Amino acid sequence: MTPAGERPLESILAFLEEIGLSVREGFVAPGSFLPGIRVSGGVVVFDRAAMRWPGDLLHEAGHIATTPSALRAALDDALEASASVPHAGEVEATAWAYAAVVHLKLDASVLFHEGGYQGHSEGLVRSFGLGVYPGAHGLVQAGMTAAGTYPRMNRWMRE
């Protein structure tokens, strides 16, 4: 389902730039939580040579996008600034990332790849594919989508 002539990484990077989410290419030390990706000062940093799955960029971007704008600059790899904020957790980041995959017309396996989600990727592909959307309610509560319209987003960045 990837748009003809585009690779997922380029599509993802163009999308993140378009919505105003800060991403930069740079060195990411071995041993990062996600290979070749980290969050630093509210910016997603990726190391093209070390990154294994481009869809992981969307998940990390989802953490930033669902965090209120006043708290984004404090986000780092631990994502502690968003963990205590209602509707800015792991499940909302996952739902946000899935909405982005749908928007970009990428296959769900770009996000829910075999190396992610602690072995639950296949189940997530199935759940989202059947219209069961964990985290969508939190996106509605955060004002990012409306009930009944997800995965279409009204806004990609939380205010």
VOGU-741594 format. One record per atom (N, C-alpha, C): z, y, x; atom name. Coordinates in Angstrom, 2 decimals. Each point is the difference from the previous one (the first is absolute). Layout:
         w         v         u   atom
         Z         Y         X     CA
...
//
This chain:
         w         v         u   atom
      0.00     -1.20      0.80      N
      0.00      1.20     -0.80     CA
      0.00      1.27      0.85      C
     -0.07     -0.12      1.31      N
     -0.06      1.18      0.85     CA
     -1.32      0.72     -0.23      C
      0.03      1.34     -0.17      N
     -1.24      0.73     -0.19     CA
     -1.00     -0.32      1.10      C
     -1.26     -0.17     -0.37      N
     -1.05     -0.38      0.96     CA
     -0.03      0.97      1.17      C
     -0.07     -0.54      1.18      N
     -0.13      0.81      1.20     CA
      1.30      0.57      0.53      C
      1.12     -0.23     -0.68      N
      1.27      0.54      0.49     CA
      0.94     -1.13      0.36      C
      0.74      0.22      1.05      N
      1.04     -0.94      0.36     CA
      1.32      0.50     -0.56      C
      0.92     -0.90     -0.30      N
      1.26      0.43     -0.62     CA
      0.74      1.09      0.78      C
      0.08     -0.11      1.31      N
      0.75      0.99      0.77     CA
     -0.56      1.40     -0.20      C
     -1.30      0.15      0.09      N
     -0.61      1.32     -0.15     CA
      0.21      0.54     -1.42      C
     -0.12     -0.87     -0.99      N
      0.23      0.41     -1.39     CA
      1.44      0.47     -0.19      C
      0.94     -0.75      0.55      N
      1.41      0.32     -0.13     CA
      0.31      1.32      0.69      C
     -0.47      0.18      1.22      N
      0.28      1.24      0.74     CA
     -0.58      1.21     -0.72      C
     -1.23     -0.11     -0.51      N
     -0.62      1.11     -0.72     CA
      0.80      0.34     -1.26      C
      0.46     -1.02     -0.71      N
      0.79      0.21     -1.20     CA
      1.31      0.71      0.33      C
      0.71     -0.47      1.00      N
      1.29      0.61      0.35     CA
     -0.18      1.46      0.42      C
     -1.06      0.28      0.72      N
     -0.29      1.39      0.37     CA
     -0.30      0.82     -1.25      C
     -0.79     -0.55     -0.90      N
     -0.39      0.71     -1.23     CA
      1.22      0.38     -0.85      C
      1.00     -0.86     -0.07      N
      1.17      0.31     -0.83     CA
      1.05      0.81      0.74      C
     -0.22      0.27      1.28      N
      0.92      0.83      0.77     CA
      1.17     -0.73      0.61      C
     -0.12     -1.32      0.15      N
      1.06     -0.76      0.63     CA
     -0.27     -0.06      1.50      C
      0.98      0.36      0.79      N
     -0.18      0.10      1.46     CA
     -0.07     -1.36      0.66      C
     -1.09     -0.22      0.70      N
     -0.22     -1.22      0.77     CA
     -0.58      0.42      1.34      C
      0.46     -0.63      1.06      N
     -0.60      0.28      1.30     CA
     -0.08     -1.28      0.82      C
     -1.01     -0.05      0.82      N
     -0.15     -1.13      0.90     CA
      0.81      0.27      1.25      C
      0.70     -1.01      0.47      N
      0.81      0.15      1.20     CA
      0.56     -1.35      0.43      C
      0.72      0.01      1.09      N
      0.59     -1.22      0.52     CA
      1.16     -0.43     -0.89      C
      0.02     -1.28     -0.34      N
      1.14     -0.60     -0.71     CA
      0.49     -1.15      0.87      C
      1.25      0.09      0.39      N
      0.57     -1.00      0.91     CA
     -0.03     -1.40     -0.61      C
     -0.19     -1.00      0.85      N
      0.09     -1.38     -0.49     CA
      1.38     -0.23     -0.63      C
      0.04     -0.84     -1.00      N
      1.26     -0.29     -0.66     CA
      0.29      0.89     -1.19      C
     -0.95      0.88     -0.36      N
      0.22      0.82     -1.19     CA
      0.06     -0.92     -1.22      C
      0.65      0.47     -1.05      N
      0.18     -0.82     -1.20     CA
     -1.34     -0.53     -0.51      C
     -1.00      0.87     -0.07      N
     -1.36     -0.41     -0.33     CA
     -0.84      0.17      1.26      C
     -0.74     -1.01      0.41      N
     -0.78      0.12      1.23     CA
     -0.92      1.23      0.00      C
      0.23      0.88      0.98      N
     -0.87      1.14      0.20     CA
      0.18      1.14     -0.97      C
      1.08     -0.01     -0.79      N
      0.24      1.07     -0.98     CA
      1.47      0.37      0.01      C
      0.25      1.31     -0.08      N
      1.36      0.47     -0.15     CA
      0.01      1.31     -0.75      C
      1.16      0.40     -0.46      N
      0.18      1.29     -0.67     CA
      0.89      0.84      0.91      C
     -0.43      1.23      0.25      N
      0.75      0.91      0.86     CA
     -0.08      1.41     -0.57      C
      1.14      0.55     -0.39      N
      0.03      1.35     -0.54     CA
     -0.86      0.18     -1.24      C
     -0.08     -1.04     -0.82      N
     -0.78      0.07     -1.22     CA
     -1.49     -0.17      0.20      C
     -0.39     -0.44      1.18      N
     -1.41     -0.22      0.34     CA
     -0.21     -1.49      0.29      C
     -1.08     -0.56     -0.53      N
     -0.36     -1.38      0.34     CA
     -0.76      0.04      1.32      C
      0.51     -0.69      0.99      N
     -0.64     -0.11      1.30     CA
     -0.57     -1.41      0.12      C
     -1.26     -0.09      0.41      N
     -0.59     -1.33      0.14     CA
     -0.69     -0.12      1.35      C
      0.06     -1.18      0.53      N
     -0.61     -0.35      1.28     CA
     -1.13     -0.97     -0.32      C
     -1.21      0.50      0.02      N
     -1.17     -0.78     -0.39     CA
     -0.08     -1.34      0.74      C
      0.37      0.00      1.28      N
     -0.09     -1.22      0.80     CA
      1.07     -1.03     -0.38      C
      1.14      0.46     -0.49      N
      1.11     -0.91     -0.30     CA
      0.14     -0.34     -1.48      C
     -0.62      0.79     -0.86      N
      0.12     -0.20     -1.45     CA
     -0.74     -1.27     -0.41      C
      0.63     -0.82     -0.83      N
     -0.62     -1.25     -0.43     CA
     -0.61      0.10     -1.38      C
      0.64      0.74     -0.91      N
     -0.45      0.06     -1.39     CA
     -0.07      1.45     -0.48      C
     -1.19      0.53     -0.23      N
     -0.14      1.40     -0.45     CA
      0.74      0.29     -1.30      C
      0.14     -0.99     -0.87      N
      0.71      0.22     -1.26     CA
      1.45      0.39      0.20      C
      0.58     -0.34      1.14      N
      1.37      0.40      0.29     CA
      0.13      1.52      0.07      C
     -1.08      0.68      0.35      N
      0.02      1.47      0.00     CA
      0.29      0.52     -1.40      C
     -0.60     -0.65     -1.01      N
      0.23      0.44     -1.37     CA
      1.45     -0.22     -0.43      C
      0.56     -1.10      0.39      N
      1.40     -0.25     -0.40     CA
      0.93      1.04      0.64      C
     -0.17      0.25      1.27      N
      0.85      1.01      0.67     CA
     -0.26      1.38     -0.58      C
     -1.27      0.31     -0.29      N
     -0.32      1.27     -0.64     CA
      0.66      0.10     -1.36      C
      0.11     -1.13     -0.70      N
      0.66     -0.02     -1.29     CA
      1.46      0.42      0.08      C
      0.66     -0.38      1.08      N
      1.38      0.44      0.19     CA
      0.07      1.52      0.11      C
     -0.91      0.57      0.75      N
     -0.01      1.45      0.19     CA
     -0.38      0.70     -1.30      C
     -1.05     -0.48     -0.66      N
     -0.51      0.65     -1.20     CA
      1.00     -0.02     -1.15      C
      0.82     -1.04     -0.11      N
      0.95     -0.11     -1.10     CA
      1.33      0.69      0.29      C
      0.16      0.47      1.22      N
      1.20      0.75      0.38     CA
     -0.20      1.47     -0.37      C
      0.99      0.63     -0.61      N
     -0.14      1.43     -0.31     CA
     -0.39      0.81      1.24      C
     -0.85      0.99     -0.21      N
     -0.57      0.77      1.11     CA
      1.06      0.58      0.93      C
      1.14      0.43     -0.54      N
      1.05      0.60      0.83     CA
      0.62     -0.99      0.97      C
     -0.16     -1.30     -0.24      N
      0.63     -1.02      0.84     CA
     -0.99     -0.69      0.95      C
     -1.28      0.24     -0.16      N
     -1.01     -0.76      0.77     CA
      0.13      0.16      1.51      C
      0.26      1.20      0.46      N
      0.05      0.24      1.45     CA
      1.13     -0.78      0.67      C
      0.97     -0.44     -0.77      N
      1.13     -0.77      0.56     CA
     -0.30     -1.49      0.08      C
     -1.13     -0.44     -0.53      N
     -0.29     -1.43      0.00     CA
     -0.38     -0.49      1.39      C
      0.58     -1.12      0.35      N
     -0.39     -0.69      1.23     CA
     -0.08     -1.48     -0.32      C
     -0.13     -0.83      1.00      N
     -0.20     -1.42     -0.23     CA
      1.06     -0.64     -0.90      C
      1.21      0.50      0.04      N
      1.06     -0.59     -0.82     CA
     -0.16      0.37     -1.48      C
     -0.74      1.06     -0.27      N
     -0.25      0.47     -1.37     CA
      1.29      0.23     -0.78      C
      1.06      0.36      0.72      N
      1.29      0.21     -0.64     CA
     -0.01      1.19     -0.96      C
     -0.78      1.03      0.30      N
     -0.02      1.18     -0.86     CA
     -0.52     -0.33     -1.39      C
     -0.90     -0.97     -0.11      N
     -0.53     -0.35     -1.32     CA
      0.79     -1.11     -0.67      C
      0.74     -0.78      0.76      N
      0.69     -1.16     -0.56     CA
      1.04      0.39     -1.05      C
      0.61      1.16      0.12      N
      1.04      0.41     -0.94     CA
     -0.54      0.87     -1.13      C
     -1.30      0.27     -0.01      N
     -0.62      0.84     -1.02     CA
     -0.54     -0.89     -1.13      C
      0.36      0.30     -1.23      N
     -0.55     -0.80     -1.10     CA
     -1.53      0.03     -0.01      C
     -0.60     -1.14     -0.23      N
     -1.44     -0.16     -0.15     CA
     -0.78      0.28      1.29      C
      0.62     -0.22      1.16      N
     -0.67      0.19      1.28     CA
      0.24     -1.21      0.90      C
      0.18     -1.15     -0.61      N
      0.33     -1.19      0.76     CA
     -1.18     -0.89      0.30      C
      0.33     -1.18      0.42      N
     -1.01     -0.99      0.41     CA
     -0.96     -0.35     -1.13      C
      0.54     -0.21     -1.19      N
     -0.84     -0.42     -1.12     CA
     -0.97      1.12     -0.41      C
      0.45      1.25      0.04      N
     -0.89      1.12     -0.33     CA
     -1.06      0.19      1.07      C
      0.37     -0.18      1.27      N
     -0.99      0.10      1.09     CA
     -1.08     -1.06     -0.16      C
      0.41     -1.19     -0.42      N
     -0.96     -1.08     -0.22     CA
     -0.92      0.33     -1.16      C
      0.56      0.49     -1.10      N
     -0.82      0.37     -1.16     CA
     -0.95      1.14      0.36      C
      0.48      0.98      0.75      N
     -0.85      1.11      0.44     CA
     -1.17     -0.53      0.83      C
      0.31     -0.88      0.95      N
     -1.03     -0.56      0.88     CA
     -1.03     -0.81     -0.81      C
      0.47     -0.73     -1.00      N
     -0.95     -0.75     -0.84     CA
     -0.90      0.96     -0.77      C
      0.56      1.07     -0.55      N
     -0.83      0.99     -0.71     CA
     -1.05      0.59      0.94      C
      0.37      0.21      1.26      N
     -0.96      0.52      0.99     CA
     -1.11     -1.02      0.26      C
      0.35     -1.27      0.11      N
     -1.00     -1.06      0.21     CA
     -1.00     -0.01     -1.17      C
      0.52      0.10     -1.22      N
     -0.87      0.03     -1.17     CA
     -0.89      1.24      0.04      C
      0.58      1.14      0.29      N
     -0.74      1.26      0.08     CA
     -1.13     -0.09      1.04      C
      0.28     -0.63      1.12      N
     -0.98     -0.12      1.08     CA
     -0.98     -1.16     -0.21      C
      0.22     -0.77     -1.06      N
     -0.84     -1.16     -0.30     CA
      0.01     -1.04      1.13      C
      1.18     -0.16      0.57      N
      0.22     -1.01      1.03     CA
      0.58     -1.25     -0.66      C
     -0.23     -1.13      0.61      N
      0.59     -1.24     -0.50     CA
      1.52      0.06      0.20      C
      0.74     -0.55     -0.96      N
      1.47      0.00      0.09     CA
      0.50     -0.68      1.27      C
     -0.79     -0.92      0.55      N
      0.42     -0.71      1.22     CA
      0.04      0.93      1.22      C
     -0.61      1.16     -0.08      N
      0.12      0.98      1.09     CA
      1.46      0.45      0.10      C
      0.64      0.18     -1.13      N
      1.41      0.38     -0.04     CA
      0.90     -1.22      0.10      C
     -0.25     -0.97     -0.85      N
      0.84     -1.19     -0.07     CA
     -0.61     -1.11      0.87      C
      0.04      0.22      1.30      N
     -0.60     -0.92      0.97     CA
      0.96     -1.14      0.34      C
     -0.53     -1.00      0.67      N
      0.79     -1.20      0.29     CA
      1.19      0.25      0.93      C
      0.00      1.10      0.72      N
      1.10      0.26      0.92     CA
      1.08      0.91     -0.56      C
     -0.08      0.34     -1.27      N
      0.93      0.99     -0.53     CA
      0.82     -0.48     -1.17      C
      0.89      0.88     -0.42      N
      0.80     -0.19     -1.21     CA
      0.80     -1.30      0.03      C
      0.47     -0.35      1.18      N
      0.91     -1.13      0.22     CA
     -0.49     -1.27     -0.71      C
     -1.31     -0.25      0.13      N
     -0.57     -1.21     -0.57     CA
     -0.30      0.06     -1.49      C
      0.15      1.16     -0.61      N
     -0.20      0.13     -1.45     CA
     -1.32      0.69     -0.35      C
     -0.90      0.16      0.96      N
     -1.25      0.71     -0.26     CA
     -0.81     -0.64     -1.11      C
     -0.13     -1.30      0.01      N
     -0.80     -0.69     -1.01     CA
      0.56      0.25     -1.41      C
      1.31     -0.05     -0.12      N
      0.63      0.27     -1.29     CA
     -0.18      1.44     -0.45      C
      0.02      0.92      0.96      N
     -0.23      1.41     -0.35     CA
     -1.44      0.23     -0.45      C
     -0.95     -0.62      0.68      N
     -1.40      0.10     -0.44     CA
     -0.11     -0.50     -1.43      C
      0.62     -1.11     -0.28      N
     -0.05     -0.59     -1.34     CA
      0.68      0.92     -1.02      C
      1.20      0.47      0.31      N
      0.74      0.87     -0.93     CA
     -0.77      1.27     -0.33      C
     -0.40      0.72      1.04      N
     -0.72      1.25     -0.23     CA
     -1.33     -0.27     -0.69      C
     -0.66     -1.09      0.38      N
     -1.27     -0.36     -0.63     CA
      0.13     -0.31     -1.48      C
      1.16     -0.48     -0.41      N
      0.26     -0.31     -1.41     CA
      0.54      1.19     -0.78      C
      0.14      1.13      0.67      N
      0.50      1.20     -0.68     CA
      1.50      0.11     -0.04      C
      0.69     -0.77      0.83      N
      1.45      0.12      0.15     CA
      0.19      0.87      1.24      C
      0.56      1.19     -0.19      N
      0.02      1.01      1.05     CA
      1.41      0.37      0.43      C
      0.63     -0.80      0.86      N
      1.32      0.39      0.51     CA
     -0.08      1.37      0.65      C
      0.92      0.86     -0.32      N
      0.06      1.33      0.60     CA
     -0.72      1.08     -0.78      C
     -0.87     -0.36     -0.95      N
     -0.74      1.01     -0.75     CA
      0.94      0.88     -0.83      C
      1.05     -0.59     -0.56      N
      0.94      0.79     -0.80     CA
      0.63      1.11      0.85      C
      0.34     -0.32      1.24      N
      0.56      1.02      0.90     CA
     -0.99      1.12      0.28      C
     -1.29     -0.34      0.11      N
     -1.02      1.04      0.21     CA
     -0.12      0.87     -1.25      C
      0.15     -0.59     -1.18      N
      0.00      0.78     -1.24     CA
      1.20      0.94      0.01      C
      1.17     -0.52      0.32      N
      1.22      0.81      0.03     CA
     -0.08      1.14      1.02      C
     -0.74     -0.22      1.08      N
     -0.17      1.03      1.04     CA
     -1.10      0.98     -0.36      C
     -0.67     -0.20     -1.13      N
     -1.04      0.93     -0.44     CA
     -1.34     -0.18      0.70      C
     -0.23     -1.18      0.57      N
     -1.23     -0.22      0.77     CA
     -1.09     -0.69     -0.80      C
      0.37     -0.66     -1.08      N
     -0.94     -0.65     -0.91     CA
      0.62      0.04     -1.38      C
     -0.76     -0.41     -0.99      N
      0.52     -0.02     -1.37     CA
      0.09     -1.44     -0.48      C
      0.92     -0.25     -0.91      N
      0.14     -1.33     -0.57     CA
     -1.32     -0.40     -0.66      C
     -0.44     -1.20      0.30      N
     -1.22     -0.51     -0.59     CA
     -1.28      0.36      0.73      C
      0.10      0.86      1.02      N
     -1.22      0.36      0.74     CA
     -0.04     -0.53      1.43      C
      1.14     -0.46      0.50      N
      0.04     -0.57      1.36     CA
     -0.98     -1.17      0.04      C
     -0.79     -0.14      1.06      N
      0.13      0.56      1.34     CA
     -0.70      1.36      0.23      C
     -0.45      0.65     -1.07      N
     -0.54      1.35      0.19     CA
      1.18      0.94      0.24      C
     -0.10      0.80      1.03      N
      1.08      0.91      0.36     CA
     -0.35      1.42     -0.44      C
      1.00      0.72     -0.50      N
     -0.18      1.41     -0.34     CA
      0.13      0.86      1.25      C
      0.85     -0.43      0.91      N
      0.14      0.68      1.29     CA
      0.38     -1.05      1.02      C
     -0.49      0.19      1.21      N
      0.24     -0.96      1.06     CA
      1.23      0.32      0.82      C
      0.43      1.26     -0.02      N
      1.17      0.41      0.77     CA
      1.07      0.51     -0.95      C
      1.20     -0.49      0.17      N
      1.12      0.44     -0.82     CA
      0.38      1.41      0.37      C
      0.38      0.76     -1.00      N
      0.40      1.40      0.25     CA
      1.37      0.08      0.59      C
//
